[in-house]
Amino acid sequence: MILRLKNQTLGKLNPTRSYLSYLVLRRDSHSQIRTKPDHDRRRREYEGSEKSKKKEHDGLFLCKSKGQHLLTNTRILDAIVRSSDIRPTDTVLEIGPGTGNLTMKLLEASQNVVAVELDKRMVEILRKRVSDNGFADKLTIIQKDVLKTEFPQFDLVVANIPYNISSPLVAKLVYGSNTFRSATLLLQKEFSRRLLANSGDSDFNRLAVNVKLVADVKFVMDVSKREFVPPPKVDSSVVMITPKEVKPDVNVQEWLAFTRTCFGNKNKTLGSMFRQKKKVMELLSLSAGRNGSKVGMECGDGEFDTDVEDEGGRDNVLCMDTDASMFKERVVGLLRTHGFEEKRPSKLSHGELLHLLSLFNQAGIFFHDITSLPMDLHE
Ligand SMILES: C[S@@+](CC[C@H](N)C(=O)[O-])C[C@H]1O[C@@H](n2cnc3c(N)ncnc32)[C@H](O)[C@@H]1O
């Protein structure tokens, strides 16, 4: 039975792809994949065989570095689609469709699906599967790295994404230029817990503060690692991210750099964080660059030693020391005057953080290095 179906589905594809196609076909038959003894035994036998090793070596096997863990439980796939609130008129963006287990369900529920997939082998399998099921007209496949893809217009995102790109991908969605209703994403459980943390919680963190500035995040369900083939090392969760209708008027790069500074050690008070010599020197140089001049004022004795070596020798070192010392007093003075010195970043609301950033900027103190571009949310 399986062999016959394999031949039907694979067509001209290399027969050494049999294990992958087995996974595809099991989904098409709408039976729930068995991860229990029978299936596990087949997989172990297959993976242990010379053929499998060769395939893995040739890059034809499911590839962990690309996060190729296929979700195989039909009940869970259905639950994801139900929770994602798809309307029949929607264009759904799917990131990493793989062999199409989720794609088939999305095609049934929506008007169109745009799927972005990096792996050419997956694209071939997906294209054939979708066309065999009469959905070819509804699917657009973009074979590309999603992080380098300019998205066409879409209404919703629904995806089981590769976990190694979770942070830049969520950043691209919530801070990108596309307008969409929501993104229902299957993520590593630990990542989703960090995303769900709220201001005031001890685990409130930079990822959550950045995403929640512009979106709401709702827990949908946990998914065990046993539901994937091959099983990843970690469990997963589904969350729904809904962009806020009204977003704060703030320079995004400045905000991200500010939260990187504040949440560098979220358990320290802001006062002790902004007294650190390294931090002061960093801010001094960024702010001086942005203001087009030095931020400090006069030379004199200072409390910092610096490693700066230039033609001016010791006099310049002293100058830098003094600049830094005066600059530190300005920063800490601002925190003190506005009641932030003894506060911890994880206990501050978005309103308070935005207020603090605007106080800094008004005082000519800036956080963003205009020479660096990458948008990262939590590193
Ligand atoms: C976790 S699998 C999900 C497969 C399928 N959606 C499922 O649920 O069974 C992730 C998929 O994303 C693809 N992928 C990995 N990195 C990618 C990238 N940077 N851009 C687009 N697709 C990527 C992988 O090839 C793989 O097919």
The ligand as an SDF file (V2000), in Angstrom:
LIG
                    3D

 27 29  0  0  0  0  0  0  0  0999 V2000
    9.2460   23.2220   11.5500 C   0  0  0  0  0  0  0  0  0  0  0  0
    9.2550   22.8730    9.8200 S   0  0  0  0  0  0  0  0  0  0  0  0
    7.5510   23.0210    9.5090 C   0  0  0  0  0  0  0  0  0  0  0  0
    7.0480   22.1730    8.3740 C   0  0  0  0  0  0  0  0  0  0  0  0
    5.5460   22.1360    8.2000 C   0  0  0  0  0  0  0  0  0  0  0  0
    4.9630   23.4610    8.2450 N   0  0  0  0  0  0  0  0  0  0  0  0
    4.8960   21.2580    9.2280 C   0  0  0  0  0  0  0  0  0  0  0  0
    4.2850   21.8120   10.1550 O   0  0  0  0  0  0  0  0  0  0  0  0
    4.9860   20.0470    9.1350 O   0  0  0  0  0  0  0  0  0  0  0  0
    9.9700   24.3730    9.2380 C   0  0  0  0  0  0  0  0  0  0  0  0
   10.0850   24.5280    7.7250 C   0  0  0  0  0  0  0  0  0  0  0  0
   10.6850   25.8110    7.4630 O   0  0  0  0  0  0  0  0  0  0  0  0
   11.6490   25.7000    6.4240 C   0  0  0  0  0  0  0  0  0  0  0  0
   12.6540   26.7540    6.6520 N   0  0  0  0  0  0  0  0  0  0  0  0
   13.7290   26.7220    7.4720 C   0  0  0  0  0  0  0  0  0  0  0  0
   14.3700   27.8930    7.4590 N   0  0  0  0  0  0  0  0  0  0  0  0
   13.6870   28.7010    6.6050 C   0  0  0  0  0  0  0  0  0  0  0  0
   13.8630   30.0370    6.1500 C   0  0  0  0  0  0  0  0  0  0  0  0
   14.8630   30.7900    6.6010 N   0  0  0  0  0  0  0  0  0  0  0  0
   12.9680   30.5440    5.2660 N   0  0  0  0  0  0  0  0  0  0  0  0
   11.9340   29.7840    4.8080 C   0  0  0  0  0  0  0  0  0  0  0  0
   11.7230   28.5020    5.2090 N   0  0  0  0  0  0  0  0  0  0  0  0
   12.5810   27.9680    6.0840 C   0  0  0  0  0  0  0  0  0  0  0  0
   12.1990   24.2960    6.5650 C   0  0  0  0  0  0  0  0  0  0  0  0
   12.7540   23.8400    5.3490 O   0  0  0  0  0  0  0  0  0  0  0  0
   10.9410   23.5290    6.9980 C   0  0  0  0  0  0  0  0  0  0  0  0
   10.2590   23.0440    5.8840 O   0  0  0  0  0  0  0  0  0  0  0  0
  1  2  1  0
  2  3  1  0
  2 10  1  0
  3  4  1  0
  4  5  1  0
  5  6  1  0
  5  7  1  0
  7  8  2  0
  7  9  1  0
 10 11  1  0
 11 12  1  0
 11 26  1  0
 12 13  1  0
 13 14  1  0
 13 24  1  0
 14 15  1  0
 14 23  1  0
 15 16  2  0
 16 17  1  0
 17 18  1  0
 17 23  2  0
 18 19  1  0
 18 20  2  0
 20 21  1  0
 21 22  2  0
 22 23  1  0
 24 25  1  0
 24 26  1  0
 26 27  1  0
M  CHG  2   2   1   9  -1
M  END
$$$$
